[in-house]
């Protein structure tokens, strides 16, 4: 939208900030230290805004496209899958060394019950 459209809809030139406290679900944030599109400072700011809802936050040594086409996709196959498994009540030895500590601790205490 344009400034005129924003004034018409919101009564101001820019849209209002979204009230992040209205988000009511667990959030995982995956950032890239080399990301030129989603700047790491912006990712850190977003994490601060969502801290109460954040169940996982990690900055990987990746650029923006690396999340889709990197040779090392362990951020997905290990860390993301550990989170998915945790919220589906499953444990997988392949994700035992993930950066998702809460999931690791729960699975280790259950001795990898499938």
C-alpha positions as CSV (number, residue, x, y, z in Angstrom):
1,X,0.0,0.0,0.0
2,X,0.8,3.6,-0.3
3,X,0.9,6.3,2.3
4,X,-2.5,7.6,1.0
5,X,-4.0,4.1,1.3
6,X,-2.6,3.8,4.8
7,X,-4.1,7.1,5.9
8,X,-7.4,6.1,4.5
9,X,-7.4,2.7,6.3
10,X,-5.5,3.4,9.5
11,X,-5.6,7.2,9.8
12,X,-1.8,7.4,9.6
13,X,0.9,7.2,6.8
14,X,2.2,3.8,8.0
15,X,0.3,0.7,9.1
16,X,0.1,0.3,12.9
17,X,2.5,-2.1,14.7
18,X,1.1,-5.6,15.2
19,X,0.6,-6.4,18.9
20,X,2.9,-9.5,19.2
21,X,1.4,-10.3,22.5
22,X,-1.7,-11.6,20.7
23,X,0.3,-14.5,19.2
24,X,-0.7,-17.5,21.3
25,X,1.3,-20.4,20.0
26,X,4.9,-21.7,20.3
27,X,7.4,-20.0,17.9
28,X,10.7,-21.3,16.6
29,X,13.1,-18.8,15.1
30,X,15.9,-19.9,12.8
31,X,18.2,-17.1,11.7
32,X,21.3,-16.9,9.5
33,X,24.4,-15.0,10.6
34,X,25.3,-14.4,6.9
35,X,21.8,-13.5,5.9
36,X,21.7,-10.3,3.8
37,X,17.9,-10.2,3.5
38,X,16.7,-11.1,7.0
39,X,19.4,-9.1,8.8
40,X,20.7,-10.8,12.0
41,X,20.0,-7.7,14.0
42,X,16.3,-7.7,12.9
43,X,16.1,-11.4,13.7
44,X,17.5,-10.7,17.2
45,X,15.0,-7.9,17.6
46,X,12.1,-10.2,16.5
47,X,13.3,-12.8,19.0
48,X,13.2,-10.1,21.8
49,X,9.7,-9.2,20.8
50,X,8.5,-12.8,20.8
51,X,10.6,-14.1,23.7
52,X,7.7,-15.1,25.8
53,X,6.4,-17.4,23.0
54,X,9.7,-18.6,21.7
55,X,10.5,-22.2,22.2
56,X,13.6,-22.2,20.1
57,X,16.0,-19.6,18.8
58,X,19.3,-20.2,17.0
59,X,21.5,-18.2,14.6
60,X,23.2,-20.6,12.1
61,X,26.2,-19.7,10.0
62,X,24.0,-19.5,6.9
63,X,22.9,-17.0,4.3
64,X,19.3,-16.5,3.3
65,X,19.2,-19.1,0.5
66,X,21.2,-21.6,2.5
67,X,18.1,-22.5,4.4
68,X,16.7,-23.9,1.2
69,X,19.7,-25.2,-0.8
70,X,22.7,-25.6,1.6
71,X,24.8,-28.7,1.4
72,X,24.5,-29.1,5.2
73,X,20.8,-29.2,6.0
74,X,21.2,-30.4,9.6
75,X,19.4,-27.3,10.8
76,X,16.3,-28.9,9.3
77,X,17.0,-32.6,9.6
78,X,18.1,-32.4,13.2
79,X,16.9,-29.2,14.9
80,X,13.6,-28.6,13.1
81,X,12.7,-32.3,13.2
82,X,13.5,-32.4,16.9
83,X,10.9,-29.6,17.4
84,X,8.3,-31.3,15.2
85,X,8.9,-34.6,17.0
86,X,8.6,-33.0,20.4
87,X,5.3,-31.4,19.6
88,X,4.0,-34.8,18.2
89,X,5.1,-36.7,21.3
90,X,7.9,-38.6,19.5
91,X,11.6,-39.1,20.1
92,X,14.2,-40.0,17.4
93,X,17.8,-40.9,18.1
94,X,18.7,-39.0,14.9
95,X,17.7,-35.7,16.6
96,X,19.3,-36.5,20.0
97,X,22.0,-33.9,19.5
98,X,19.8,-31.1,18.3
99,X,20.0,-27.6,19.6
100,X,16.4,-27.9,20.9
101,X,17.4,-28.6,24.5
102,X,13.9,-29.1,25.9
103,X,13.2,-31.9,23.4
104,X,16.5,-33.5,24.0
105,X,16.1,-33.6,27.7
106,X,12.6,-35.0,27.5
107,X,13.7,-37.7,25.0
108,X,16.8,-38.6,27.0
109,X,14.7,-39.0,30.2
110,X,12.3,-41.3,28.3
111,X,15.3,-43.3,26.8
112,X,14.0,-42.7,23.2
113,X,10.6,-44.3,23.6
114,X,8.9,-44.3,20.1
